[in-house]
């Protein structure tokens, strides 16, 4: 079986400290556009104080997509995802546009 690693056509910022992970995209006024936030480690997210929807892609340590959540709206929650090590928050519609699927690998 051949394994392909996909790349994302966006600028990805890394949130890898306690305070960067805590803040995430909260209080940001403008929606993501050709950019994303990689929160690591992280296996669940909340949309409290968010002003726009996002797509969330949960991956394991190897970059394998464990779960995708499309069009996640403000004030919603995603419970801990079994096997996920981190999450990539992307502009709403990205999962569908790029046809991201569970089992694929993402290279960051």
Buried (B, 14 or more C-beta within 10 A) or exposed (E): EEEEEBEBEBEBBEBEEEEBBEBBBEEBEEBBEEBBBBBBEBBEBBBEEBEBBBBBBBBBEEBBBBBBBBBBEEEBEBEEBEEBBBBBBBBBEBBEEBEBEEEBBBEB
